[in-house]
């Protein structure tokens, strides 16, 4: 059984990055403390609410009167900006309201510009055992252009301090295809990341989202539009470099180190993010956080202050809920499963969702095979290397 996980959104940032379209807000200490207390209250509320539902509705197990989970993920925003004691209090609330598995993966996203070694002991004592460091680039000029609040050396020092504190599961985020970025620049960034020896890499091709500062800068001619052909070459470079360094390319943008001894291959995959790609339930806490239980998706109110008011009044802050049809569930499972290297077992898919993928999508599948974007290995339909690069075109056929 796929156990659910908790996603906890911490929206605070010192300043918003030029490419970011996530739900963020300015950091104020008093507001952050109120917010974290509200999140802890929402956690308790959902623990009680889920226990009152049938286990089949919860999407997991109920043990000793509490729902069982095996991942907690602090995302943002900038979770590392708030005091460690506030995050520890939220984790305490999670352990009181949920049966947190003994080997649970507990992740914190870190901006090196807000990192303090003094927080490390509090994080470790609270049970945080995985760090996701938002490096984005090891070239200071690129970091300035992105409006990041850290330097490349800050990122290196952060990884070093995490190692000294005992973190043995570290992920680094980098962005390829930035305006003005050359292949040589990207090769340098990749090399620096690999030299730090992380267990996991999230390597993203830049997507210029409407409403971001970068979108406006490009539209006004202040920054050049990213070169799609160059980005494709960078993607090929990242695939080859990570494979040579002993990483498993397990999802379109994610790479996990394959251990030569000790943990089995795949242990360094992001267990929490795998829930999104395999259709497991996850419950989002905090402003703008999304949830999914296998039957419906819902999202919390976006504004930080409105979220706090709602939770203080009712215990929850759901703004919108969408019940999924069988067709919705099948379509989501198909394109999310194709994000993974193992692809989709069409025989198992037919048994679970009642959809014969090959029959229903025959024309599209033939077209994608002819274009070299998908391939079959026995009953598994997978993206090819070219298909991963053009995945959005493939997914559009299944939505």
HUMODA-V558422 format. One record per residue. SS is DSSP state (@ for helix, = for strand, . for the rest). PHI is phi in whole degrees, 0 to 359 (999 if undefined). OMEGA is omega in whole degrees, 0 to 359 (999 if undefined). Layout:
BEGIN
<<SS PHI OMEGA> <SS PHI OMEGA>>
END
This chain:
BEGIN
<<. 999 176> <. 277 179> <. 283 177> <= 288 175> <= 224 177> <= 248 170> <= 252 182> <= 239 185> <= 268 175> <= 248 193> <. 278 193> <= 283 176> <= 218 173> <. 292 171> <. 202 186> <. 275 178> <. 289 187> <. 296 184> <. 264 192> <. 276 172> <. 238 178> <. 281 180> <. 280 183> <. 228 177> <= 209 180> <= 292 183> <. 270 170> <. 226 187> <@ 302 182> <@ 298 179> <@ 295 180> <@ 297 179> <@ 294 177> <@ 299 183> <@ 297 181> <@ 296 175> <@ 296 179> <@ 294 179> <@ 298 178> <@ 301 178> <@ 292 179> <@ 296 177> <@ 303 181> <@ 298 180> <@ 300 183> <@ 290 175> <@ 301 179> <@ 293 183> <@ 294 182> <@ 289 177> <@ 296 182> <. 285 179> <. 265 173> <. 299 180> <@ 303 180> <@ 295 177> <@ 283 180> <@ 292 181> <. 83 181> <. 193 182> <. 249 172> <= 248 181> <= 239 177> <. 51 176> <. 76 179> <= 226 176> <= 290 180> <= 270 175> <= 228 178> <= 229 172> <= 215 170> <= 228 185> <= 230 175> <= 267 179> <= 240 184> <= 197 13> <. 59 184> <. 226 180> <@ 303 184> <@ 288 182> <@ 281 183> <. 275 180> <. 298 181> <@ 302 181> <@ 297 179> <@ 292 177> <@ 292 179> <@ 299 179> <@ 294 177> <@ 293 179> <@ 295 175> <@ 302 179> <@ 296 177> <@ 297 182> <@ 289 177> <@ 285 186> <@ 270 183> <= 232 172> <= 274 183> <= 279 183> <= 304 184> <= 302 181> <= 261 183> <= 298 174> <= 270 180> <= 238 189> <= 251 170> <= 233 172> <= 279 186> <= 234 166> <. 262 183> <@ 304 179> <@ 288 180> <@ 244 184> <. 277 175> <. 225 178> <@ 304 180> <@ 295 180> <@ 281 188> <@ 300 182> <@ 296 179> <@ 297 179> <@ 300 183> <@ 296 180> <@ 298 180> <@ 282 178> <. 108 176> <. 290 185> <. 231 177> <= 222 180> <= 241 176> <= 246 189> <= 262 180> <= 278 181> <= 284 180> <= 72 177> <. 198 172> <. 255 177> <. 248 187> <@ 301 180> <@ 297 177> <@ 292 179> <@ 297 178> <@ 297 181> <@ 296 179> <. 275 182> <. 67 174> <. 287 184> <. 258 181> <. 232 174> <. 253 177> <@ 299 179> <@ 293 175> <@ 302 180> <@ 295 179> <@ 298 180> <@ 295 179> <@ 299 179> <@ 298 179> <@ 298 180> <@ 292 177> <@ 298 178> <@ 298 180> <@ 298 180> <. 278 176> <. 102 178> <. 289 179> <. 242 176> <. 218 184> <= 241 176> <= 245 176> <= 242 174> <= 258 174> <= 224 178> <= 241 176> <= 253 176> <. 81 178> <. 291 174> <. 304 179> <. 75 181> <. 281 179> <. 262 175> <@ 300 179> <@ 296 177> <@ 299 182> <@ 292 177> <@ 298 178> <@ 297 181> <@ 300 178> <@ 300 181> <@ 299 180> <@ 295 179> <@ 296 181> <@ 293 179> <@ 296 179> <. 283 174> <. 66 179> <. 288 175> <. 275 186> <= 209 176> <= 228 169> <= 248 187> <= 241 188> <= 250 166> <= 280 183> <. 302 169> <. 247 181> <. 273 186> <. 267 177> <. 300 181> <. 98 178> <. 274 177> <@ 297 180> <@ 296 177> <@ 302 179> <@ 294 180> <@ 298 180> <@ 292 180> <@ 297 180> <. 272 178> <. 80 180> <. 279 176> <. 228 178> <. 288 176> <. 289 179> <. 304 181> <. 272 184> <@ 296 180> <@ 294 178> <@ 294 178> <@ 298 178> <@ 296 177> <@ 294 178> <@ 295 179> <@ 296 177> <@ 300 180> <@ 298 182> <@ 292 179> <@ 296 182> <@ 290 183> <@ 293 181> <@ 290 178> <@ 298 180> <@ 295 181> <. 271 176> <. 89 178> <= 256 174> <= 268 178> <= 274 192> <= 267 178> <= 214 190> <. 314 184> <. 245 188> <= 233 187> <= 224 182> <= 241 179> <= 294 176> <. 266 182> <. 290 177> <. 281 176> <. 209 180> <. 83 184> <. 303 180> <. 292 178> <. 305 180> <. 99 182> <. 295 182> <. 264 169> <. 299 175> <. 290 182> <@ 297 180> <@ 290 182> <@ 295 176> <@ 299 178> <@ 297 180> <@ 297 187> <@ 275 181> <@ 250 176> <. 82 175> <. 286 178> <. 285 172> <= 213 184> <= 239 183> <= 263 179> <= 244 181> <. 109 185> <. 292 179> <. 73 182> <. 285 181> <= 258 178> <= 226 179> <= 207 180> <. 238 181> <. 94 180> <. 238 184> <= 209 171> <= 239 175> <= 213 183> <= 223 178> <= 279 176> <. 302 188> <. 277 188> <. 288 186> <@ 302 183> <@ 295 179> <@ 294 176> <@ 299 181> <@ 301 181> <@ 300 182> <@ 296 182> <@ 292 179> <@ 296 182> <@ 271 189> <@ 239 182> <. 93 179> <. 219 186> <. 212 181> <= 291 180> <= 261 185> <= 207 180> <= 229 181> <= 231 177> <= 283 185> <. 267 172> <. 278 176> <@ 301 179> <@ 294 176> <@ 301 183> <@ 297 181> <@ 294 181> <@ 297 179> <@ 297 181> <@ 298 182> <@ 290 184> <@ 283 175> <@ 288 178> <@ 296 179> <. 291 177> <. 293 184> <= 273 183> <. 298 181> <. 281 176> <. 68 186> <= 238 173> <= 281 187> <@ 292 178> <@ 290 177> <@ 296 181> <@ 297 180> <@ 296 180> <@ 293 185> <@ 279 188> <@ 246 179> <. 69 182> <. 238 172> <. 274 187> <@ 302 184> <@ 296 181> <@ 288 184> <@ 293 186> <. 248 188> <@ 306 184> <@ 297 180> <@ 293 180> <@ 298 178> <@ 300 181> <@ 295 181> <@ 290 176> <@ 295 179> <@ 299 180> <. 275 180> <. 74 182> <. 261 176> <= 229 179> <= 215 178> <= 243 171> <= 236 190> <. 56 183> <. 267 184> <= 261 174> <= 262 186> <= 228 168> <= 283 170> <. 278 175> <@ 301 177> <@ 294 180> <@ 294 177> <@ 296 181> <@ 292 181> <. 250 188> <@ 299 182> <@ 298 177> <@ 293 178> <@ 292 185> <@ 298 183> <@ 301 180> <. 286 186> <. 257 183> <. 277 999>>
END
